[in-house]
Amino acid sequence: MAKSTDSDASQSARKGVFSRKPKGEKKPKKDGRMKQIAQVFKMTRRNDPNVVWLMLGAFLGIIAVGLLIGFLIDNWITMLIIAIPLGLLAAVFILSRRAERAAFTQIEGQPGASGAALSVLRRGWILEEQPVAVNPRTQEAVFRAIGRPGIVLVTEGSPSRAKALADGERRRMNRIVPKVPITVIHTGRGEGQVPLSKVATTAKKLPKALTKQEVATVNKRLSALGTRLPIPKGIDPYRARPDRKATRGR
């Protein structure tokens, strides 16, 4: 009896491994790329109605140039075939740029928005997920990025209080890494401030002052001294970040 039981168990185990799944079970479908692009387009058009005309103008403009060249070389069919995908590519490129701007417009004024603006930075930058300085009462915050231009501090909140917070953080950084350039970017739409959509571009345009090895050394020194602070209630940089995959149509 024991032998038959063991054989039955082994046969059922094999069936469980190699048997087909019931036809009723369906794998959850992932959103296709076209569906994602459609969602991004709707979101962008809601915040930026001009995106439709910009995309259409870019598409038709490239088609017109392609046809003009085609008539000049007496081969307009070939040029039209080449111009159509180029026009679509230009339209999608415009959509991605305007979608990113629309995403930042949606989170503007929310706690953690400056950290979201820095999250666009990619290769060569070391970003702090949490703010390095916070005013718990009024929720001004300072976020930090380290790259080839040195240390970049990005503020959010009341300009006067955020400036005082950034100045205190700059003095502290100067004591820890005295020879490293420190740049402060104040976010906002007032005089001397930088919109969220242009924070990453502004940081990238700063002159390079450090090597890659020096960037890593500065980050290790600051991290070893425990520069991270607990996030006060109301600040959540993770929730404030825009969906980068959605803004690119992926």
N, C-alpha and C positions, 0 to 999 in steps of 0.2 A: 504493500500500500504506500509505503514511503517513497519507493522508487517512482511509482506512477504519479504521485503528488509532485515530486521534484521535476519530472519531465513535463507535466502540465504547466508548472510555474515557469519553466524555461521557455516553453512554446508561447505562453501568453506574453512573456517579456519581449520575445522576438517580434511578436505581432504588434506590441505596443511601440516598439522602436521603428519598425518598417511599415506599419500600416498607414494607409492614406488618411488624411484628415477628412472629417465629414464635409459633404458638399455645402452644407448650410453655413459653415464657418467661413467668414471672409476676413481677409486682412484689412486693417484700417488703411484707407487710402490716404496717401500724402497729397497735399495741395500741389497741383502742377505749376510749372513755371508761368504759364499763361494766366492762370488764376491769380497767382501772386502779383504779376504785373498789373492785372486788372484792379486788384485791391489797392495797390500803390497808386495807380492812376486816379481812382476815385478819391482817395485820401488827399492827393496832391491837388486835384481840381477843386476840392472843397475849400482848401486853404489858399489856392492860387489859381483863379479861373483863367488867367492868361496862358497857362501852360498848354492848353489845347491849341491856341493860335501859334505859339512858338514851335511846338512840335510839327504842326501842319506846315508852317512856313519853312522850316528846315527840310522837311521831306520834299515838298514841292520845289523848293529852291535847288536842291541837288538834282532832282529829276530834270528841271529846266536846263541846268548847266550840262547835264549828260546828253540831253537831246540836242542842244546847241553844238556841242562837240561832235556828236554823231552826224549831224547834217553837214558839218564842215568837212568831215573825213568820209562822207558818203557811206556811213555804216551806223545808222541811228538805232537799229534793232540791238546790236551788240552793246552799244552804250546805254541803252535803256535797261538791258538785263543787268549791267554793272551798276547803274545808278539806283535802281530800286532797293537792293540790300544796303547800299551806302546811305540812302535816305532813311531807311528804317533804323539803321544803327545810330544816325545822328538824332533821330527822334527819341530813341530810348536813352541816349546819353543825356539829352536835355531833361527827360523825365527823371532820371536818377539824381541829377543835380538839384532840380527843383523839389524833388521829393525829400531830399535831405534837409533842404531849407525849410520845407513845410513841417518836417518832424521837429526841428528845433523851435519853430514858432509855437508848436503845440505845448512844449514843455517849458517855454520861456516864463520866468517868474516862479517856477516851482523849486523847492529845495532840492539840491543835487544836480541842477541843470548844468552848472559849470563843469562838474565832473563828467557829465554826459558829453559835453562839447570836447573835452580833452580825450575822451575815449576813441575819437576818430583817428587820433595819431597812431601810427603803426610801427614799422620797422625803425629801430634805432632809438626808441623812446621807452622809458620806464615810468609807468603811471601808478599813482597811489589810488586805490579803489575808494578809500575813505578820506575825508578832509583832514588836512594836517593841522588846521586851526579852526576853531568854532566859537562863536559867541552863543552860548546856550540860551540866553534870554531872548535875543532878537534874531537868532539863527543866521547871522552872517557867517560865511564859511570861506575857507581858502583851500583850494586843491593844488596838488603839486605834480609836475612832470619833470623828468630829468632826461636830457638828450645832449646832442652835440653842441647846441647853443648854451648849455649850462642848465641852471635850475629855472623853471618857469612856474610862477605862482599865479593862479587864476582865482579871482574873487567873485563873490556874488552877494547880493544884498544891498543895504544902504551904502552909497558911495563913501560917505565920511567914516562910518564905522568899519566898513570893509577895508578901507585904506589903512586905518589904524591897526587893524588885525594883521594885514599884510606887512606893514612896517615892523611890527613886533616879530613876525615870523622871519622876515628878512634879516633882522639883527641877530636872531638866534642862529640862522643858517650861516651868517658871516663868521660867527664864533666857531662853528663846527668845521666849515670848509671855506676859509677866508679868501682864497684866490679864485673861487668859482663864480662866474657871472650869474647874477640873479635878476630875472626880468619879471615884472608884475603886470598882468593883464587884467584890467577891470571890465567885467562883462556888463552889458546894458546898451541902451540906445541914446544915452546922454553924451555930452561933450567929453572927449577923452576916453570914452568907453568903446568896447568892441562887441558887436552882436555875436550871439552864440554861434551862428553859422560860420563866422570868420575867425573864431578862436584858433582852430587848428591851423588854418592858413597863415595867420599872424605868427604863430609859434614856429612854423616851418621856415618862414622868411628871415628869422633871426640869424645873425652871423654865427658861424660855427667857431667854437672856442675850445672844445674838448675832443679828445680821441675816444674811440669806443672803449678802450681799456680804462680811461679816466672816468667815463660815464659809469662803468660798473663799479669802480672804486668809490666814487661819490655816493652811489646808491647803497653800497655796503656800509659805508660809514654812517650815513643817516639812518639806515635800518637798524644798525647795531645800537643806536642810542634811543630807539623806541620813539619814533616821531608820530606814530599813529595814535589817534584819539578816539574814544567811543563816540558814536554818532548820537546826538541828542534826538529826542522825540520829534518826528516830523521830517527828518532828513533821511532819505533813502536813495542813494545814488544808483542802486541797481534798478529800482522801479522807474527812475527818471530817465534812464538811458533809452534812446531810440532804437528800433529794430533795424540793425545795419543790413541784415539779409533782405528785409522787406524794401529798404530804400534802394537796394541794388537790383531788385526784381528777381532774387534767387529763392 
